[in-house]
Amino acid sequence: MISYIKGDVRAISEEGFILEANNIGYFINSSLTTLANIKINNEYKIYTSMQVREDDISLFGFESEEELEMFLLLISVSSIGPKIAIGMLSSISSDEIKLAIVNNDIDKLTKAKGIGKKTASRIILELVDKVKKMAIPEIPDSKTEDNFTNDYEVARQALKNLGYLDNEIARVLRELKDENLSLEALIKESLKRLI
C-alpha cells in the first residue's frame, strides 16, 4: 500500500491532479478541498489510498491526513464507494461530516451529491462509534456568511487552478452568492457559467 507520495504537481483537472515523483506521473483522484489548496509546479506530500477493483486500480489522495482518514472511514460503509466518498468530501468538510454523524444530522449529510436519507442513516449507524473516538471541533452548523466566505475562497482557488481569470471567477461567484449552494455545487455551477 502507498501511504503517501511526495512530488511536484504537474497538472490539475476537475477530477484530480498529476503528481510527478521520481520521473513517474501519478494521476490522483481528489476532493475539491485538496484541489483548491494545491498549485502547479509546487511540491506536496499527498496522503494516498490505492483502491483496487476487478477492472480498475485508482489512486485517491489528499493534502491532509485527516481528509484521508475520513475518506477511508466513508468507504468502509456498505454501499459507499470511493467516488461517492470523494463527492462527500467535496461538498462537506471532514470536520462537518464528523459533527453530522455524532449529532445524527441526516439533512447535513444529504447535501452531498449521491447521498439520500437511507445512505445518510447508514453512514451514521456504521460510523458513529468510530467518530466519537476522534477529535471533533466546534463548527457552526448553519450556512453563515463566514461559511460562504470560506466556500467562496475554496471555489475561487479551485477555478483559478483550472486556468480561469480572476475577474471571470469573481463575476460568476458574485452571481451565485445568494443561492446557498454547497461547495461542490458552487464550483459546478461556476464551471457551467464560465464555459
C-alpha positions in Angstrom: 0.0 0.0 0.0 1.2 3.5 -0.8 0.8 5.7 2.3 1.9 8.9 0.7 3.7 10.3 -2.3 5.9 13.4 -2.2 6.4 15.2 -5.6 5.5 18.1 -7.8 2.0 18.8 -9.2 2.2 18.9 -13.0 -1.5 19.3 -14.0 -4.9 19.8 -12.3 -8.3 18.8 -13.6 -11.8 18.7 -12.1 -11.4 15.1 -11.0 -7.8 15.2 -9.6 -4.2 16.0 -10.5 -1.0 14.6 -11.8 1.8 14.3 -9.2 5.3 13.7 -10.5 7.7 11.7 -8.2 10.9 10.1 -9.3 10.1 10.7 -13.0 6.7 8.9 -12.7 3.4 10.9 -13.1 0.7 9.6 -10.8 -2.9 10.5 -11.5 -4.5 11.1 -8.2 -8.3 11.4 -7.7 -9.1 14.1 -5.1 -11.6 16.3 -3.4 -12.3 19.9 -4.3 -10.8 20.9 -1.0 -7.4 19.5 -1.8 -7.6 20.7 -5.4 -8.2 24.2 -4.2 -5.1 24.1 -2.0 -2.5 22.8 -4.5 -0.7 24.7 -7.2 1.1 23.5 -10.4 4.9 23.1 -10.1 4.8 23.1 -6.3 5.9 20.2 -4.2 3.4 18.4 -1.9 3.2 15.4 0.4 0.0 13.7 -0.6 -1.6 11.1 1.6 -3.0 8.3 -0.6 -5.2 5.3 -0.7 -5.0 2.8 -3.6 -8.3 1.2 -4.5 -8.3 -2.0 -6.5 -11.4 -3.2 -8.3 -11.9 -6.0 -10.8 -11.4 -3.7 -13.8 -9.7 -0.7 -12.2 -6.8 0.4 -10.0 -7.1 4.0 -8.8 -5.2 6.3 -6.5 -7.0 8.7 -4.2 -5.1 11.4 -2.4 -5.4 14.3 -0.1 -3.3 17.1 1.3 -4.2 16.3 4.9 -4.1 13.0 6.8 -7.5 14.0 8.4 -9.2 14.1 5.0 -7.7 10.7 4.0 -8.8 9.3 7.4 -12.4 10.4 6.7 -12.2 9.1 3.1 -11.2 5.6 4.5 -14.0 5.7 7.1 -16.6 6.6 4.4 -15.6 3.8 2.0 -15.8 1.3 4.9 -19.6 1.9 4.9 -21.5 -0.6 2.8 -22.7 1.0 -0.4 -20.2 3.9 -0.3 -17.6 3.7 -3.0 -14.5 5.9 -3.5 -16.3 8.3 -6.0 -19.2 8.9 -3.6 -16.8 9.5 -0.7 -14.8 12.0 -2.8 -18.1 13.7 -3.7 -19.0 13.9 0.0 -15.6 15.4 0.9 -16.0 17.9 -2.0 -19.4 19.1 -0.6 -18.8 18.9 3.2 -15.6 19.2 5.1 -14.4 16.2 7.1 -15.0 18.1 10.3 -18.6 18.8 9.3 -19.1 15.2 8.4 -17.9 14.2 11.9 -20.2 16.6 13.5 -23.2 15.5 11.4 -22.5 11.9 12.3 -22.3 12.5 16.1 -25.3 14.8 16.0 -27.4 12.4 13.9 -27.8 15.2 11.3 -29.1 13.4 8.3 -30.0 16.6 6.5 -26.4 17.8 6.6 -25.2 14.6 5.0 -27.8 14.6 2.3 -26.4 17.9 1.0 -23.7 15.8 -0.6 -24.3 14.5 -4.1 -25.5 10.9 -4.3 -26.4 10.7 -0.6 -30.0 10.0 0.2 -31.7 9.7 3.6 -31.2 5.9 3.7 -27.5 6.2 2.9 -27.0 9.0 5.4 -28.7 6.9 8.1 -26.4 4.0 7.2 -23.3 6.3 7.5 -24.4 7.5 10.9 -25.2 4.0 12.1 -21.9 2.4 10.9 -19.6 5.3 11.9 -20.9 6.9 15.0 -18.9 4.8 17.5 -15.7 5.3 15.5 -16.2 9.1 15.0 -17.0 9.6 18.7 -13.4 8.4 19.5 -12.0 11.1 17.2 -11.4 14.8 17.9 -14.5 16.8 16.9 -14.1 20.6 16.5 -16.9 23.1 17.1 -18.3 24.2 13.7 -21.3 26.5 13.1 -23.9 24.3 11.6 -25.9 26.8 9.6 -24.8 28.4 6.3 -23.4 31.6 7.8 -21.7 34.4 6.0 -18.4 33.0 7.3 -19.2 29.6 5.8 -20.0 31.2 2.5 -16.7 33.2 2.5 -14.8 30.0 3.2 -16.6 28.1 0.3 -16.1 31.2 -1.9 -12.4 31.2 -1.3 -12.0 27.4 -1.9 -14.1 27.7 -5.1 -12.1 30.7 -6.3 -8.8 28.9 -5.8 -10.1 25.7 -7.4 -11.3 27.7 -10.5 -8.1 29.6 -10.7 -6.1 26.4 -10.6 -8.2 25.3 -13.6 -6.9 28.3 -15.5 -9.8 30.8 -15.3 -9.1 34.5 -14.9 -9.7 36.3 -11.6 -12.2 38.8 -13.0 -14.3 36.0 -14.6 -14.3 33.9 -11.4 -15.3 36.9 -9.2 -18.2 37.8 -11.6 -19.6 34.3 -11.6 -19.2 33.7 -7.8 -20.9 37.1 -7.2 -23.9 35.9 -9.3 -24.1 32.7 -7.2 -23.7 34.3 -3.7 -27.4 34.2 -2.7 -28.1 30.7 -3.9 -27.0 28.8 -0.8 -25.1 26.1 -2.7 -22.7 23.5 -1.3 -19.1 23.9 -2.2 -19.3 21.2 -4.9 -22.5 22.8 -6.4 -20.9 26.2 -6.3 -17.9 25.1 -8.4 -20.0 23.0 -10.8 -22.4 25.9 -11.4 -19.5 28.3 -11.8 -17.9 26.0 -14.4 -21.2 25.9 -16.4 -21.3 29.7 -16.5 -17.6 30.1 -17.3 -17.6 27.7 -20.3 
